[in-house]
Amino acid sequence: MSPEFLLTTFIVVASPGTGVIYTLAAGLSRGARASILAAFACTLGIIPHMLAAITGLAAVLYASGVAFEAIKVAGVVYLLYLAWATLREKGALRIETEMSPKSGRQVIVTGILINILNPKLSIFFFAFLPQFVDTRAAAALPGMLALSAVFMAMTFVVFASYGVFAAAVREHVVSRPRVLTWMRRSFAGAFAVLGAKLAFADR
C-alpha cells in the first residue's frame, strides 16, 4: 500500500465536511458515546459508494443526469432539514445528558443517511480508487477492496477522534447558555452551507 494513498486518504478524511461536522456536533451535544456512534454511522454510509465505485455503478450515476440530480436533491433536502432541526434543538443533535437506545439509533440513522445521500462520494471513489490499483491485473478487485477497507478504517478513527475531543469540552459548552446558542447556530449554518454547496455541485 503506497504512502501516497495513505496521505491522500488522511487529507480527504480529515478535511472538514458533512461527516466531520456531524461527528463534532454529536460529541458536543450528546457526549463521547454519541460521537463514536456518529463516526461509525458515517463510515457505514461510505459502503454503498465504495461498492458503486468497485462495481462501476458510479459510472452509471455519472452518466445519468436524472439519477445524479435525484440523489443530490434528496441530499440537499436532508442537510437543510438537519440545519433546521439543529437550530430548533430537535432530532439527532439535541442536547441530552444521557444517551437512550432510541437516541442512539437516531444518531446512527442520521449519520448513515448523511453519507448515502451524497452522490459526489460515488464519483469521488470512482475516480480515486483506480489511481492506486492496476485495474488490468487479476488482483484488481481484492486490491480495491483492501484500499476501501483502509479508507473506511481511517475514516472511523479520524471522525471518532474529532468527536471524542468535542465530547471532552462538552461540559464547558453546555454549561454556558450563550456558547450553547452560538454552537447550535454555527452547526445549523454549517449544514445549510453544505446543503447549498451540494445543490450547486456538478457531476
N, C-alpha and C positions, 0 to 999 in steps of 0.2 A: 504494500500500500504506500503510495507516494506521499512525501511530505507536503507536496503542493495540494493534494486532495484534502489532507487534514487541516492545513492552514486555511484553505478556501472555505471549507466546511465550518470551521470555527468562526471566521469572519461573517459568513452568512447567518449562522445561528445566533451569534452574539449581537448582531445589529438590531437596533430597536425596531420592532414590528408588532403586528397584532398579537402574536403569541407571547412575546416578552411583556407587552403592556398588560395583557390579561393575567399572566402569572404574577407580575408585580402587584396588580390590583387585588388578586385573590389573597396574596400574602398579607397585604396591608389591611384588608377588610375582614379576613377570617383566620389568619394565622398560618403557621408553618405547614400543618397537615393539608390545608386547602391549597396552598401554593404547590405542594408536591403533587396533589391530585390534578391540579390545573396543568402542571408540566407534563404529567403522564397523559392527560387527555389531549393536549396539543400534539404530543408525539404520536398518539394513536391516529389523530386526524391527518397525519402525513401519509399513512399507509396507502390509502386509495390513490394518492398522487404518485407515490413510488411505483405502485403496480401499473398505473396508467403509463408511466414512462417506460417501464420494463416491457410491457406488452405492446406498446405502440399506440395505445388509446389516446395518448396525449397528442399525437399527430392528427388524429381524427378531430379532437377537440379544437386544435389549432386551425384545421381546415374548415370546420363547420362554424360559421359565424353565429348561427342561431343557438347552438349548444353553448358556445362560449358566453354569449350575451345572457342566456337564461341563467347560467350558474353565477355569472357576475352580478346580475341584478339581485338574485337571492342573497348573495354575499353582502352587497351594499345595504339591502334592507335589514339584514341581521345585524350588521355593525351599527347602523343608525338606531336599531332597537336597543342594542347594548348601551349606546350613548344615553338614550332616554331613560332606560332602566337604572343606569348608574347614577344619573342626575336625580332621579326620583327615589333613590335608595331602595330599589326593588331588584328581584332576580338574583343571579348568582353572586353579585358583588355587593350585596347589602351587608352592613356591619353586623357581626354576630360575635357573642362572647364564647360560644361553644359550637362545634360542628355537629349537626344532626345527620343521620343517614340520608334523609331527604335532601338536605342542602349539599351533602357530599355528591350525591347523584347529579344534582343540578350543576355543580361545578364541572363535573366530568362531561356531561352532555354539552354544555356551553363550549368548553374547550375543544371538543371534537368538531362541533359544527363550525367554529371559527376557522379551522384549517380546511375542512372539507369544502366549505363554500367559497374557497378562493381559487378560481381557475388558473391564476397565474402560477400557482405552485406546480401544477402538472406540466405546464410549458417550461418552467424553470428546470425541473428534474429531467425533462425530455432533452433539454439542451446541455444540462450539467453532467449527468452520469456518464454518457458515452465518451466524454473527453478523457476519462481515466480508465477506459476499458477498450481492448481491441475487439470491436463488435464483430469482426470476421472470425475470431477464434472460437473454438468449440466450447471454451470455458467462459464465454461472454456472459451467459445468464447467471452462473454462480458468482462471477465477479461483480455483476451489478447488484445481486442480492447482498453480497458481502459489504459493498460500499453503502448500500441502503441501510443496512443494519448499523454500520458505524455512524452514519449521518443521524439516524434516529437516537442512538445511544448518546451522542454528543448533544443533540437537541434536549433530551431529557435532563442531562447533567447540568447544562448551562442554564436552562429555564428554571430548574429546581434551585440552583444556586441563587439566581435572581430573586426567586420567591422567598427562600429562607432568609435571605438578607433583609428583604422587605418586612417579613414577619418579625425579625429581630428588633426593628424600630417601631413596630406596630403600636406598642403602648404609648410611645411618645406622640403618636399621631391621634389615636382615638380619644386620648385624654384632653385634647385641645380642640374645642369646637370649631374655631376659626381655621385651624390647619386641616381638620377633617372636611370642612366645607370646601376649602381650596383643593384638597386631594380629589374629592368627588367630582368637582367641576373640571379638574385637569384631566382625569381619566375619561370623563364623558366627552370632553373636547378632543382627546386623542382618538377615541373610537370614531367620532364624527369625521375627523380629518382623514383617518384611514379609509373610512367608507367613501368619502369624496374622492380620494386618490384612486381607489379601486374603480369607482364609477367612470373615471376618465382614462382608465388603463386600456391599452390596445393589446391585441394578440401579439 
